[in-house]
Amino acid sequence: MTDEQLDRRVRDADPYRPEVVARLDGIAQDLLEEIMSTPVLESVTEPPARRPRPRRRLLGGFATAGVAAAVLAVAFGTAIVQTDRPGGQDRAPEPRSSSVAPGTTAYSAMVLKAAEENPRLLIDEPGWKATSMDGFAKRDGSIVYSNGARSIRMSWYEASEYDGRYQDRLDVSKPESVQVDRWPGHLFRYNEREFEVILQPRDGSMVEVRTATAYTRADFDRVLASVIRVDAQTWLAALPAEIVTPQRVNERTAAVLADVPLPPGFDPATLNIEGVNDPYHFGIQVLGPVGCAWITEWTRAKKSGDDAALRRAADALRGSHNWKALQQIDKGGAWAEGFWEIADTVAAGKPVHPKMFNPCNPEG
């Protein structure tokens, strides 16, 4: 082999030559979607030493795929560097409308629409992940990101709520102008260790970013500097496996009800569970209707003198203390305690106080 032939082969093998980088720019999003759907979870290897690491490490601590590290370093790194250039976009490219490539996660139109209508903010630093989330099917919801002992809560609302919430915070402190990924807002100081940023309305939503644990102002500023706004596909792919998206509803519902006796005529398929939820809120949305149906059945059996049905309903309500999913919910909040209180009261045939927790009421 001549020296000229050897030089040509080396040049052709270089993934960073201009013509390859230009071609990768157009397919970076498709590669990202395939990467994020890969079930293998390993540590990401460092990008090749010859190419500088992009300033923004999208999804840094949310999802890692060892088998895709090299592709991330080349294709996705190139796309993110572009957003940092002068005149670049404020957010990552939107997903393409073409069909999803084989092996990627295909989100339903409903899920994508719901994701599009919320702010889709991530903390782009290693170690941060979503640990708590409430539904987002409409224009309101909340998500808690945690990293060890530190937590940040992001809540979003209809844009029409901005003026009232902003005026309310003026009683907290004097506002300070800030930006979160070029999204303007104001910072309010509750005390030396508690802060909140209210972002101005954008695309029909407003956002509040608040410390959920003690922070110094410098620490909070560092976290804010790492918050980025991404497209719907990227945001959904970044959610940990324990977060229940609509695609996972049937599987997770079956798991929650695995050891739960179902009331007569109760069909889990009729459960209306919207949006994306953490296990705590998802379990509530499944077990609440089950408890309500058993209470309704106990009441019917009592009125009709159906002693056999009355015993079955009472046994089910008393046995709720052994439901594994309800025991898990009990570790995350007080909802299970309220459930057990009314279940035991009904099963014992005692009068239910009007102010007692009621699983038939969505608000408890």
Summary of the structure (lengths in Angstrom):
residues: 364
radius of gyration: 25.2
end to end distance: 78.2
largest distance: 97.9
contacts: 1062
relative contact order: 0.10
helix: 44%
strand: 16%
